[in-house]
Amino acid sequence: MTAIPRFTGDANPYGGGDPYADYRTAEFPFAQDADLADRRLGAGVVAANDEFFAERENLLVSGRAEFDPEHFGHKGKIMDGWETRRRRGASADHPWPAAEDHDWALVRLGAPGVIRGIVVDTAHFRGNHPQAVSVEGVSMPGSPSPRELLADDVKWTTLVPRTAVGGHAANGFAVDVEQRFTHLRVNQHPDGGIARLRVHGEVVPDPAWLSALGTFDVVALENGGRAEDASDRFYSPATNTIQPGRSRKMDDGWETRRRRDTGHDWIRYRLVARSEIRALEVDTAYLKGNSAGWASVSVRDGEDGEWREILPRTRLQPDTNHRFALTAPAVGTHARVDIFPDGGISRLRLFGSLTPEGTADLEARYQELDG
């Protein structure tokens, strides 16, 4: 795996112009995995011990943090992130925080799963970022309250040990823990501010819930589907096509650059498990002058299976949800949408149910990761 750069220390004070001109970042190997802490999946920051300068909810705001050098309030500089007050020691003889002093926030993942990497982004926190951070995870059923999460008998697993971080930087951490998590505890040592938190990984759904649903979207991100690869991610990520709900603006879908050849673009997906597909939707919402002209959908059964077309190349209309009922169920573990020649779609929905083999495989993985 590619080594992840480490950023430490303060950034230079803001000197005017583009505040991101001296922002420190890198290409992270896990960046193409879905963000399990995406608000669209239902993630939330359920509690924090302190949010004096800036609210904890800012951690999960979509898009990069904004900075207005003139924006001040009654408590001081207004920051687009989560920022705590300065910690102090116990007495005049020892005014510094103790080594174990730290602030924390509890994050409910929108979709429980295996975490592959975490980004603690300190954008615009140049001299007021934490000296170090650590992240812990836990798996708890239902909808536990902050009090239940913080109970003495709850066992947290370390995902990121206490590690020095830099100001005004994207601090990335690869995670190598094969376990399903539902909640995180993000700690900053001893205090300071974090702009954004991103938690990349693979969704692992509860098989009992999917069984109760019966028919559901077997490629949806929240149900455990994945966009494995795509021909082009120039304007927006392929994962957008399996996000919850309908697209609400153009960049909430998948759009490719303009082709100047005779090829075409595509996305390949892994379904939640082996499934029987009975209906599908191809949505081009908000893609009006740049929607795909035509699309086809194929499935294959197993890693080495042959691709079988279940929707032949079909003309698409801009800003339209296209629905297709299959004449016979299609069984598969993977799916692919091909668009011609380029452009984009906003969502792909594949409605069906798990096969007995798919159910058994999903239950075995769930027990292995959550047992």
Residue pairs with C-beta under 8 A, 6 or more apart in sequence:
1 29
1 174
2 27
2 29
4 26
4 28
4 29
4 172
4 173
4 174
5 26
5 172
6 163
6 164
6 166
6 171
7 24
7 165
7 166
7 169
7 170
7 171
8 164
8 165
8 166
9 166
9 167
10 126
10 127
10 129
10 166
10 167
11 22
11 24
11 126
11 127
11 166
11 167
11 168
11 169
12 22
12 126
13 126
13 127
14 67
14 69
14 124
14 126
19 67
19 69
19 124
20 64
20 123
22 168
23 123
23 168
23 169
23 170
24 166
24 168
24 169
24 170
25 169
25 170
26 170
26 172
28 117
28 119
28 170
28 172
28 174
28 200
29 117
29 174
30 116
30 117
30 172
30 174
30 200
30 201
31 117
31 200
32 237
32 239
33 116
33 117
33 200
33 201
33 202
34 111
34 200
34 201
34 202
34 203
34 221
34 226
34 239
35 41
35 198
35 199
35 200
36 43
36 109
36 110
36 111
36 112
36 113
36 115
36 199
36 200
36 201
36 203
37 43
37 60
37 107
37 109
37 110
37 184
37 197
37 198
37 199
38 60
38 62
38 110
38 243
39 60
39 61
39 62
39 110
40 62
40 110
40 243
40 244
40 245
41 109
41 110
41 111
41 221
41 222
41 243
41 244
42 108
42 110
42 111
42 222
42 244
43 60
43 107
43 108
43 109
43 110
44 57
44 60
44 107
44 108
44 110
45 56
45 57
45 59
45 60
45 82
45 105
45 106
45 107
45 108
46 106
46 107
46 108
46 145
46 146
46 149
46 183
47 56
47 105
47 106
47 146
47 149
47 150
48 56
48 82
48 84
48 103
48 104
48 105
48 106
49 84
49 103
49 104
49 105
50 84
50 85
50 103
50 191
51 82
51 83
51 84
52 75
52 83
52 84
52 85
53 75
53 76
53 77
53 79
53 83
53 84
53 85
53 193
54 78
54 79
54 80
54 81
54 82
54 83
54 193
55 82
56 82
56 105
57 82
58 65
58 80
58 81
58 82
58 195
58 196
59 81
59 82
59 105
59 107
59 186
59 194
59 195
59 196
59 197
60 107
60 196
60 197
61 80
61 196
64 121
64 123
64 195
64 196
65 80
65 81
65 121
65 123
65 124
65 195
65 196
66 80
67 80
67 123
67 124
68 78
71 77
71 78
72 78
79 124
79 125
79 128
79 193
79 195
80 124
80 195
81 122
81 123
81 124
81 125
81 193
81 194
81 195
81 196
82 105
82 193
82 194
82 195
83 125
83 128
83 192
83 193
83 194
84 103
84 188
84 191
84 192
84 193
85 191
86 191
87 97
87 101
87 103
87 190
87 191
88 95
88 96
88 97
89 95
89 96
89 97
89 98
90 98
97 190
97 191
101 189
101 190
101 191
102 134
102 187
102 188
102 189
102 190
102 191
103 130
103 187
103 188
103 190
103 191
103 192
104 185
104 186
104 187
104 188
105 185
105 186
106 146
106 149
106 150
106 183
106 184
106 185
106 186
107 183
107 184
107 185
107 186
107 197
107 199
108 182
108 183
109 181
109 182
109 183
109 184
109 199
110 222
111 203
111 205
111 221
111 222
112 139
112 180
112 181
112 182
112 203
112 204
112 205
112 206
113 180
113 181
113 201
113 202
113 203
113 204
114 177
114 178
114 179
114 180
114 181
114 201
114 202
114 204
114 369
115 137
115 159
115 175
115 177
115 181
115 199
115 200
115 201
116 174
116 175
116 200
116 201
116 202
117 172
117 173
117 174
117 175
117 200
117 201
118 135
118 159
118 160
118 172
118 173
118 175
118 197
118 198
118 199
118 200
119 170
119 171
119 172
119 173
119 196
119 197
119 198
119 200
120 133
120 135
120 160
120 165
120 171
120 173
120 186
120 194
120 197
121 169
121 170
121 171
121 194
121 195
121 196
121 197
121 198
122 129
122 130
122 165
122 166
122 167
122 168
122 169
122 171
122 193
122 194
122 195
123 168
123 169
123 170
123 195
123 196
124 168
124 195
125 167
125 168
125 192
125 193
125 194
125 195
126 167
126 168
127 167
128 167
128 192
128 193
129 165
129 166
129 167
129 168
129 192
129 193
129 194
130 165
130 188
130 189
130 190
130 191
130 192
130 193
130 194
131 164
131 165
131 189
131 190
131 192
132 162
132 163
132 164
132 165
132 188
132 189
133 160
133 162
133 163
133 165
133 171
133 186
133 187
133 188
133 189
133 194
134 158
134 160
134 161
134 162
134 163
134 187
134 189
135 158
135 159
135 160
135 173
135 184
135 185
135 186
135 187
136 156
136 157
136 158
136 159
136 184
136 185
136 187
137 156
137 157
137 159
137 177
137 179
137 181
137 183
137 184
137 185
138 149
138 154
138 155
138 156
138 157
138 181
138 182
138 183
138 184
138 185
139 179
139 180
139 181
139 182
139 183
139 370
140 148
140 149
140 154
140 182
140 183
141 182
144 183
148 154
149 183
149 185
156 185
157 177
157 179
157 181
159 173
159 175
159 177
159 181
159 184
160 173
160 175
162 187
162 189
163 173
165 171
175 201
178 368
178 369
179 369
179 370
180 204
180 366
180 369
180 370
184 199
186 194
186 197
188 194
202 224
202 226
203 221
203 222
203 223
203 224
203 225
203 226
204 224
204 365
204 366
204 369
204 370
205 222
205 223
205 224
205 272
205 362
205 366
206 366
207 359
207 362
207 363
207 366
210 216
210 223
210 272
210 354
210 362
211 354
211 359
214 353
215 278
215 351
215 352
215 353
216 223
216 351
216 352
216 353
217 223
217 225
217 242
217 349
217 350
217 351
218 225
218 271
218 272
218 273
218 275
218 277
218 350
218 351
218 352
218 353
218 354
219 225
219 242
219 269
219 271
219 272
219 335
219 348
219 349
219 350
220 242
220 244
220 272
220 349
221 239
221 242
221 243
221 244
222 244
223 272
224 272
224 273
224 362
225 242
225 269
225 270
225 271
225 272
226 242
226 269
226 270
227 237
227 238
227 239
227 241
227 242
227 267
227 268
227 269
228 268
228 269
228 270
228 334
229 238
229 267
229 268
230 238
230 254
230 265
230 266
230 267
230 268
231 256
231 264
231 265
231 266
231 267
232 256
232 257
232 265
232 342
233 254
234 255
234 256
234 257
235 251
235 255
235 256
235 257
235 344
236 251
236 252
236 253
236 254
236 255
236 344
237 254
238 254
238 267
240 247
240 252
240 253
240 254
240 346
241 253
241 254
241 267
241 337
241 345
241 346
241 347
241 348
242 269
242 347
242 348
243 252
243 347
246 283
246 285
246 321
246 346
246 347
247 253
247 283
247 285
247 286
247 346
247 347
248 286
249 286
250 286
250 287
250 290
252 286
252 346
253 283
253 284
253 285
253 286
253 287
253 344
253 345
253 346
253 347
254 267
254 344
254 345
254 346
255 287
255 290
255 343
255 344
256 265
256 339
256 342
256 343
256 344
257 342
258 342
259 265
259 341
259 342
262 341
263 341
264 338
264 339
264 340
264 341
264 342
265 292
265 338
265 339
265 341
265 342
265 343
266 336
266 337
266 338
266 339
267 336
267 337
267 348
268 334
268 335
268 336
269 334
269 335
269 336
269 337
269 348
270 333
270 334
271 332
271 333
271 334
271 335
271 350
271 358
272 354
272 358
272 362
273 333
273 354
273 355
273 357
273 358
273 359
273 361
273 362
274 301
274 331
274 332
274 333
274 354
274 355
274 357
274 358
274 361
275 331
275 332
275 333
275 350
275 352
275 353
275 354
275 355
275 358
276 329
276 330
276 331
276 352
276 353
276 354
276 355
277 299
277 310
277 326
277 329
277 330
277 331
277 332
277 335
277 350
277 351
277 352
278 325
278 326
278 329
278 330
278 351
278 352
279 323
279 324
279 325
279 326
279 351
279 352
280 297
280 310
280 311
280 323
280 324
280 326
280 348
280 349
280 350
280 351
281 321
281 322
281 323
281 324
281 347
281 348
281 349
281 351
282 295
282 297
282 311
282 314
282 316
282 321
282 322
282 324
282 337
282 345
282 347
282 348
283 320
283 321
283 322
283 345
283 346
283 347
283 348
283 349
284 291
284 292
284 316
284 317
284 318
284 319
284 320
284 321
284 322
284 344
284 345
284 346
285 319
285 320
285 321
285 346
285 347
286 319
286 346
287 318
287 319
287 343
287 344
287 345
287 346
288 318
288 319
289 318
290 343
290 344
291 316
291 317
291 318
291 319
291 343
291 344
291 345
292 316
292 339
292 340
292 342
292 343
292 344
292 345
293 315
293 316
293 339
293 340
293 341
293 343
294 313
294 314
294 315
294 316
294 339
294 340
295 311
295 313
295 314
295 316
295 337
295 338
295 339
295 340
295 345
296 309
296 311
296 312
296 313
296 314
296 337
296 338
296 340
297 309
297 310
297 311
297 335
297 336
297 337
297 338
297 348
297 350
298 307
298 308
298 309
298 310
298 335
298 336
298 338
299 307
299 308
299 310
299 330
299 331
299 332
299 334
299 335
299 336
300 306
300 307
300 308
300 332
300 333
300 334
300 336
301 331
301 332
301 333
302 333
303 333
303 334
305 332
305 333
305 334
307 336
308 330
308 332
310 326
310 330
311 324
313 338
313 340
314 322
314 324
316 322
316 345
321 347
329 352
331 355
333 358
335 348
335 350
337 345
337 348
339 345
354 362
